[in-house]
Amino acid sequence: MKGLPESMKALIAEFTRLPGIGPKSAQRLAFFILRSTQEEAGKFSDAILRVKSSVTFCRLCNNLSDSEICEICANPGRDRSTLCVVEKPGDVISIEKMGRYNGVYHLLLGLLSPLDGVTPDDIKIDGLLRRIRKEKTREVIIALDSNTEGEATSLYLIKALKPLGVKVSRIGYGMPVGANLEHADQATLYKSFEARKEV
């Protein structure tokens, strides 16, 4: 990148570290920042620093939160008898966009993958089981990606949850095999939830 100041080269290099951002996109973003006002650039950098310093995980469900308990768990209008198990925060966002689910969530923050050395101890399964025993959970909806790791985790959860006496269901297969929840459209997600089956 001849002809650019070192500070611009450094900014472009940082942008290329972001997922899905190649050198050309990084260069466009760097020039966008350069054309921004000092105030706009300050807001951008402040937002990044604020996220790093204040965002944590909800102590109940493991979702992202600015406080000890996330806004979904803190909402008294949510149906606490229905608990949806997902892998990551992006899955919660996708389901919430659907606008049809009013229960609460539990995020595993990972999926079982024996080949990669990810065991039940590495994801938030123990917290899920403790939570179900403690709260008055009637139904657990397993809403994990339909890939190999998602299927392995779903089967493990079904075995672990059955002795607890709760209804266990999985979202229906409106979700194509190998697809990620985070990238599904709302109509597909809605159909998947409607087609869920007890397991």
Sine and cosine of phi, psi and omega as CSV:
sin_phi,cos_phi,sin_psi,cos_psi,sin_omega,cos_omega
0.00,0.00,0.92,0.39,0.01,-1.00
-0.94,0.34,0.52,-0.86,0.07,-1.00
1.00,0.01,0.01,1.00,0.03,-1.00
-0.95,-0.33,0.58,-0.81,0.10,-0.99
-0.89,0.46,0.42,-0.91,-0.01,-1.00
-0.86,0.52,-0.59,0.81,-0.01,-1.00
-0.90,0.43,-0.61,0.79,0.05,-1.00
-0.93,0.35,-0.66,0.75,0.04,-1.00
-0.86,0.50,-0.65,0.76,-0.01,-1.00
-0.91,0.41,-0.66,0.76,0.01,-1.00
-0.91,0.41,-0.68,0.73,0.04,-1.00
-0.87,0.49,-0.67,0.74,0.02,-1.00
-0.88,0.48,-0.64,0.77,0.02,-1.00
-0.91,0.40,-0.67,0.74,0.01,-1.00
-0.90,0.44,-0.57,0.82,0.00,-1.00
-0.92,0.38,-0.28,0.96,0.05,-1.00
-0.97,0.25,-0.26,0.97,0.01,-1.00
-0.97,0.26,0.57,-0.82,-0.01,-1.00
-0.89,0.45,0.72,-0.70,0.06,-1.00
0.98,0.18,0.06,1.00,-0.01,-1.00
-0.96,-0.29,0.92,-0.39,0.06,-1.00
-1.00,-0.01,-0.02,-1.00,-0.04,-1.00
-0.85,0.53,-0.66,0.75,-0.02,-1.00
-0.93,0.37,-0.69,0.72,0.04,-1.00
-0.89,0.45,-0.65,0.76,0.01,-1.00
-0.88,0.47,-0.65,0.76,0.01,-1.00
-0.91,0.42,-0.68,0.73,0.03,-1.00
-0.87,0.48,-0.68,0.73,0.01,-1.00
-0.90,0.44,-0.66,0.75,0.00,-1.00
-0.89,0.45,-0.66,0.75,0.03,-1.00
-0.93,0.36,-0.54,0.84,0.08,-1.00
-0.88,0.47,-0.71,0.70,0.03,-1.00
-0.88,0.47,-0.66,0.75,-0.01,-1.00
-0.88,0.48,-0.62,0.78,0.00,-1.00
-0.98,0.21,-0.26,0.97,0.00,-1.00
-0.93,0.36,0.39,-0.92,0.09,-1.00
-0.95,0.30,0.27,-0.96,0.06,-1.00
-0.85,0.53,-0.63,0.78,-0.01,-1.00
-0.91,0.41,-0.70,0.71,0.01,-1.00
-0.90,0.44,-0.69,0.72,0.02,-1.00
-0.90,0.44,-0.62,0.79,0.04,-1.00
-0.90,0.44,-0.67,0.74,0.03,-1.00
-0.88,0.47,-0.65,0.76,0.00,-1.00
-0.88,0.47,-0.76,0.65,-0.02,-1.00
-0.93,0.38,-0.58,0.81,0.06,-1.00
-0.90,0.44,-0.64,0.77,0.01,-1.00
-0.89,0.46,-0.65,0.76,0.03,-1.00
-0.90,0.44,-0.73,0.68,-0.03,-1.00
-0.91,0.40,-0.60,0.80,0.01,-1.00
-0.91,0.41,-0.67,0.75,0.04,-1.00
-0.87,0.50,-0.71,0.70,-0.03,-1.00
-0.91,0.41,-0.53,0.85,-0.08,-1.00
-1.00,-0.03,-0.41,0.91,-0.14,-0.99
-0.91,-0.41,-0.37,0.93,-0.07,-1.00
-0.99,0.16,0.76,-0.65,0.00,-1.00
-0.69,-0.72,-0.16,-0.99,0.04,-1.00
-0.96,-0.27,0.67,-0.74,0.05,-1.00
-0.86,0.50,0.72,-0.70,-0.04,-1.00
-0.96,0.29,-0.25,0.97,0.03,-1.00
-1.00,-0.04,-0.75,0.67,-0.16,-0.99
-0.90,-0.44,-0.18,0.98,-0.02,-1.00
0.97,0.23,0.22,0.98,0.07,-1.00
-0.98,0.22,0.28,-0.96,0.05,-1.00
-0.92,0.38,0.59,-0.81,-0.05,-1.00
-0.39,-0.92,0.44,-0.90,0.11,-0.99
-1.00,-0.02,-0.12,0.99,0.00,-1.00
-0.67,-0.74,-0.06,-1.00,-0.07,-1.00
-0.87,0.49,-0.57,0.82,-0.01,-1.00
-0.84,-0.54,0.73,-0.69,-0.04,-1.00
-0.95,0.31,0.22,-0.98,-0.06,-1.00
-0.91,0.41,-0.49,0.87,0.02,-1.00
-0.95,0.31,-0.74,0.67,0.01,-1.00
-0.91,0.41,-0.50,0.86,-0.03,-1.00
-0.99,0.17,-0.22,0.98,-0.07,-1.00
-0.98,0.21,0.91,-0.42,-0.03,-1.00
-0.94,0.35,-0.24,0.97,0.00,-1.00
-0.99,0.12,-0.09,1.00,-0.01,-1.00
-0.99,0.15,0.56,-0.83,0.02,-1.00
-0.99,0.16,0.97,-0.24,-0.06,-1.00
-0.98,0.21,-0.10,0.99,0.01,-1.00
-0.99,0.13,-0.23,0.97,0.02,-1.00
-0.91,-0.41,0.82,-0.57,-0.07,-1.00
-0.82,-0.57,0.83,-0.55,-0.01,-1.00
-0.98,-0.21,0.84,-0.55,-0.01,-1.00
-1.00,-0.09,0.85,-0.52,0.03,-1.00
-0.78,-0.63,0.15,-0.99,-0.02,-1.00
-1.00,0.09,-0.72,0.69,-0.22,-0.97
-0.60,-0.80,0.24,-0.97,-0.02,-1.00
-0.83,0.56,-0.58,0.81,0.02,-1.00
-0.87,0.50,-0.50,0.86,0.04,-1.00
-0.93,0.36,-0.63,0.78,0.05,-1.00
-0.88,0.48,-0.71,0.70,0.00,-1.00
-0.85,0.52,-0.70,0.71,0.00,-1.00
-0.88,0.47,-0.70,0.72,-0.02,-1.00
-0.93,0.37,-0.64,0.77,0.02,-1.00
-0.90,0.44,-0.59,0.81,0.03,-1.00
-0.88,0.47,-0.50,0.86,0.01,-1.00
-0.87,0.50,-0.56,0.83,0.06,-1.00
0.96,0.29,0.28,0.96,-0.06,-1.00
-0.88,-0.47,-0.14,0.99,-0.05,-1.00
-0.95,-0.30,0.78,-0.62,-0.05,-1.00
-0.86,-0.51,0.23,0.97,0.03,-1.00
-1.00,0.07,-0.29,-0.96,0.03,-1.00
-0.93,-0.37,0.06,-1.00,-0.11,-0.99
-0.82,-0.58,0.28,-0.96,0.25,-0.97
-0.65,-0.76,0.85,-0.53,-0.02,-1.00
-0.99,-0.14,0.78,-0.63,0.01,-1.00
-0.99,0.15,-0.39,0.92,-0.04,-1.00
0.84,0.55,0.64,0.77,0.04,-1.00
0.44,-0.90,0.17,-0.98,0.06,-1.00
-0.74,-0.67,0.47,-0.88,0.02,-1.00
-0.89,0.45,0.70,-0.71,0.04,-1.00
-0.46,-0.89,0.99,0.10,-0.05,-1.00
-0.81,0.58,-0.58,0.81,0.00,-1.00
-0.90,0.43,-0.49,0.87,0.03,-1.00
-0.99,-0.11,0.08,1.00,0.02,-1.00
0.98,0.20,0.28,0.96,0.02,-1.00
-1.00,-0.03,0.93,-0.38,-0.05,-1.00
-0.94,-0.33,0.12,-0.99,0.05,-1.00
-0.82,0.57,-0.48,0.88,0.02,-1.00
-0.95,0.32,-0.30,0.95,-0.06,-1.00
-1.00,0.01,-0.22,0.98,0.02,-1.00
-0.85,-0.52,0.11,-0.99,-0.22,-0.98
-1.00,0.05,0.77,0.64,0.00,-1.00
-0.98,0.18,-0.66,0.75,0.00,-1.00
-0.85,0.53,-0.67,0.74,0.02,-1.00
-0.89,0.45,-0.60,0.80,0.04,-1.00
-0.89,0.45,-0.74,0.67,-0.03,-1.00
-0.91,0.42,-0.66,0.75,0.05,-1.00
-0.88,0.47,-0.68,0.73,-0.04,-1.00
-0.89,0.46,-0.68,0.73,-0.01,-1.00
-0.91,0.41,-0.63,0.77,0.04,-1.00
-0.91,0.42,-0.60,0.80,-0.09,-1.00
-0.99,0.16,-0.67,0.74,-0.06,-1.00
-1.00,-0.04,0.20,-0.98,0.00,-1.00
-1.00,-0.03,0.92,0.39,-0.02,-1.00
-0.99,0.15,0.79,-0.61,0.04,-1.00
-0.99,-0.11,-0.66,0.75,-0.04,-1.00
-0.70,-0.71,0.67,-0.74,0.12,-0.99
-0.92,-0.39,0.86,-0.51,0.04,-1.00
-0.98,-0.18,0.87,-0.50,0.05,-1.00
-1.00,0.00,0.90,-0.43,-0.04,-1.00
-0.82,-0.57,0.94,0.35,-0.02,-1.00
-0.95,-0.31,0.38,-0.92,0.02,-1.00
-0.83,0.56,0.54,-0.84,-0.03,-1.00
-1.00,-0.06,0.74,0.67,0.11,-0.99
-0.95,-0.30,-0.06,-1.00,-0.07,-1.00
-0.85,0.52,-0.72,0.69,-0.03,-1.00
-0.92,0.39,-0.64,0.77,0.03,-1.00
-0.90,0.44,-0.66,0.75,0.02,-1.00
-0.91,0.41,-0.69,0.72,0.00,-1.00
-0.88,0.47,-0.67,0.74,0.00,-1.00
-0.93,0.38,-0.65,0.76,0.02,-1.00
-0.87,0.49,-0.72,0.70,0.01,-1.00
-0.89,0.46,-0.65,0.76,0.03,-1.00
-0.89,0.46,-0.70,0.71,-0.01,-1.00
-0.90,0.43,-0.66,0.76,0.01,-1.00
-0.85,0.52,-0.71,0.70,0.03,-1.00
-0.89,0.46,-0.66,0.75,-0.05,-1.00
-0.95,0.30,-0.51,0.86,-0.10,-1.00
-1.00,0.04,-0.49,0.87,-0.06,-1.00
-0.79,0.61,-0.71,0.70,-0.02,-1.00
-0.92,0.40,-0.22,0.97,-0.04,-1.00
-0.99,0.13,-0.11,0.99,0.08,-1.00
0.97,0.25,0.36,0.93,0.06,-1.00
-0.98,-0.22,0.42,-0.91,0.10,-0.99
-0.95,0.31,0.77,-0.64,0.02,-1.00
-0.89,-0.45,0.83,-0.56,0.04,-1.00
-0.74,-0.67,0.31,-0.95,0.05,-1.00
-0.86,-0.51,0.53,-0.85,0.08,-1.00
-0.88,0.47,0.51,-0.86,-0.05,-1.00
-0.93,0.37,0.13,-0.99,-0.07,-1.00
-1.00,-0.04,0.62,0.78,0.22,-0.97
-0.93,0.37,-0.38,0.93,0.07,-1.00
-0.98,0.19,0.83,-0.56,0.03,-1.00
-0.91,0.41,0.53,-0.85,0.01,-1.00
-0.87,0.49,0.72,-0.69,0.00,-1.00
1.00,0.02,-0.05,1.00,-0.04,-1.00
-1.00,0.07,0.37,-0.93,0.06,-1.00
-0.97,-0.24,0.69,-0.72,0.02,-1.00
-0.83,0.56,-0.64,0.77,-0.09,-1.00
-0.85,0.52,-0.47,0.88,-0.08,-1.00
-0.97,-0.24,0.09,1.00,-0.02,-1.00
-0.98,0.18,0.54,-0.84,0.08,-1.00
-0.98,0.19,0.30,-0.95,-0.10,-1.00
-0.91,0.42,-0.59,0.81,0.00,-1.00
-0.90,0.45,-0.68,0.73,0.02,-1.00
-0.91,0.42,-0.69,0.72,0.02,-1.00
-0.88,0.47,-0.67,0.74,0.00,-1.00
-0.87,0.49,-0.73,0.68,0.02,-1.00
-0.88,0.48,-0.62,0.78,0.01,-1.00
-0.89,0.45,-0.65,0.76,0.01,-1.00
-0.93,0.36,-0.67,0.75,0.02,-1.00
-0.89,0.45,-0.54,0.84,-0.07,-1.00
-1.00,-0.05,0.21,0.98,-0.03,-1.00
-0.90,0.45,0.49,-0.87,-0.05,-1.00
-0.79,-0.61,0.57,-0.82,0.10,-1.00
-0.94,0.35,0.62,-0.78,-0.02,-1.00
-0.85,-0.52,0.00,0.00,0.00,0.00
